[in-house]
Amino acid sequence: MFWCKGIFEASKLLSAVAIALSNCSSLWAAFVPVHDPSRKAYIGIQNMGTVFTRRFEADGICSQVPRRLMHLEGLYELFVSKFVHSTLDLPTNFFKVQFAMMLTYKMLAHDDYNMKAIDAQNTNSGENLTGETSNETLWDNDCPWSEWYSAEDPVKGFELITIWSKKMVESSLEMAELENASPYEAEKWLICPICAPKLPEVSEWNQIGFASQLHILVDALKMSFKAQFMENFVSADDNSGSENLNSSMVILPPTVSDQVLKELFQEGVQVTYSAYGGNKTSGAIKGAPLESLFAQFCLHSLWFGYCNIRAIAVLWIEFVREVRRCWEESQLIPRMPANGPIDLSTCLINQKLQMLAVCIEKKCEVNEDYQDCIGSEDQIESMTEEESVVGDDSFKMRISCGDFSGNVDSFPTAGDIHYSVKTVSAFSGKHSDGDDKKPSDITRRGSASIADAMMLLKSNESMHAPYTQEAPLMTEDMHEECPQDVEDFSDSFNFSTLVERDTLASDMSAFKAANPKAVFEDFIRWHSPGDWIDDDDLEVEMSKDNSSPRGKLSKRMSKNGNSWRNIWSRSPALPFSEQKPLIDPNREGEKVIHYLETLQPHQLLEQMLCTAFGAAADTLIQTNYGELKQMETMMQHLYLTLPPALKPLQENRLSVDSETIEDLRRLCVVFQHVEKLLTLAASLHRKFLQAPRLAREIFSDFYNFYIPRMGIGLIEEKEFDKKQAVWNEEREVVANMLVQPTANQSWRKVLSMGNLLNGHEPIQREIIFSLHGVNGNHYAIPTATVSLQNIETYRMYICGTSNDLRVALSVVSSD
């Protein structure tokens, strides 16, 4: 293609082309550029296959648009001037011109009008034009992820298109009235979001979010295999760690890490076991609950020092030091429940922290009980001899505090003091209910209550349920360390762990202490009722005092050398207050601290990744995005994808060259796609609270546009331009998104195009004028065979703003 500066040259060239196209019966249109290339002017011709030919002209004004052509009245006169002999005929001639118009308004998100209108004096005064100095200007201030980062609003704004169609205009006065018409009078409204069209690539992580930080955490995992201890990544003198670190892995000043630790170990932040473990959406992921201490540590690590391995090492070392301080000072660990069983579905670090919280709670109970015991002993010593002698002179009331003398091997609880008082009451020969004790009750110890209408088989006495020790808490590695079989027992009723055997022995000792005349069968009836078979066929003579029932042990309990009977025979009669604790909290607490301090870097990073993925997903799912079914499906799919993808991290078989590293990076890409869609869903929901249908339809359109492109690197970017119709009842909601201009904006803008919507003129106006059959003009000559009344003889398309104007004209003629 070449440019023809002269119309005459272009016409000759176009005529030759038209003849050639006509000879081959082609209906294609031919165009020739004319004038200066910056004007983008063309002339063209098209053979219509009949006696008629359509000619085209197109030209543009890129600056200094005449004021007359900024208004509809002037544009109408421009069109009419193409087929009247003189402009003087306009007042005396009326033409039925068909008119259609489309106006485009641009709505910027989160009141960018005000932000962009701030003048230079505000800039000089130091105001932040990004709006980050005030939380009120952040669109996602109340979104769940705002605690960690502020996401860029994916909806930059909206384009509102108002359409007037098929309107007949007979004079320029009607055009002047149309220019003052309200956009509410338009037949149709269409809205289209202005979204960032670029899709994330694997190698591009420009947008800040959970996905980008998780990707960096995966890189830290790969680096973690190059050192044996976390301290190696901090010390610059250790070649094993420093040689693998680049200069970009900076260490933040101590004040930053101190602030993070202060937030993590904030006093008074405690969670109950029910709130800690309940409603955990990511339960299939072996991480830590979102509200737990380790999960919060992982989330803080994502944003600490760009999440590089050196920054993580610094924060982890300080974290472990703070945990040790809590242990040594017997301070409760925040964000960890001190009651309930160990949650074995979580990662090992979280289990260890939960175990430590329980141990600290036990230590606090011991300290309180010891102080109570000392006070009771002082009170007794202050009593006179007459006050201390109760009943028979051979019995003196005494409370033994041997277990509370500081021996850490025994950890009685508040209940132990209660048991000692019950023992004193037994020796005194008095009861709280005023009844006298039977002689057989003198040696009864550790009784909690009388069992439900159960009698001992041999002595015909009421069976007492004893106080027993709580089952010892065990973490996952403690279960693995215990042998699967107990060597001392070879029958089919073996115990899975030594701890279970010790627990059973403790229960038997407590039962013997509470029931001195009990036999093995009595314990089975109380502890394992399923192994006692009542003999209902025997005729049992019941005495007045309800003699004991008859029955027998189950088959497995009746075997010779039964392990339970062997334990029963070796268990002394001791209430649980005098028993050695099944697990020593001091010893277990120190083991937890040792585990945290010697944890290998790759083991830490593996658990951090599982927890960080789960915690990030649990944070995002709290987003309020309305009734967007596609987004709900995407979140469900994410939760189904995470567990199998993260499972290799739980097997402790990774290496620096493992394919799992690349799989995790691909998982980050999937996470980024979901995060982007969720951010869009939240933005649309917030903007269309009063018009939820529009939010659903727009998101559905974008979802169908976006999903086929996930994971595909497209060479050409395709913008999302799907438009959605606005219903009449939704127009007010959409119009209110155009904020009324401020006084500062009003004097800056010259409103010249009319059709204002909330004080804003359209950014673009497109108009089509058309006319069917005009007789007496120099172009169109009617023939007998074809009537011009059925042909659109003149058609003008106009597109422009207040700064530029493009005009295209087509004329049908029979010459």
Beta strands, then each sheet from edge to edge (+ up, - down):
strand 1: 29-34
strand 2: 41-47
strand 3: 53-61
strand 4: 97-108
strand 5: 155-169
strand 6: 188-195
strand 7: 447-455
strand 8: 462-466
strand 9: 532-534
strand 10: 551-553
strand 11: 724-725
strand 12: 764-772
strand 13: 792-800
strand 14: 805-813
sheet 1: 1+ 2- 3+ 14- 13+ 12- 4+ 5- 6+ 11-
sheet 2: 7+ 8-
sheet 3: 9+ 10-
end
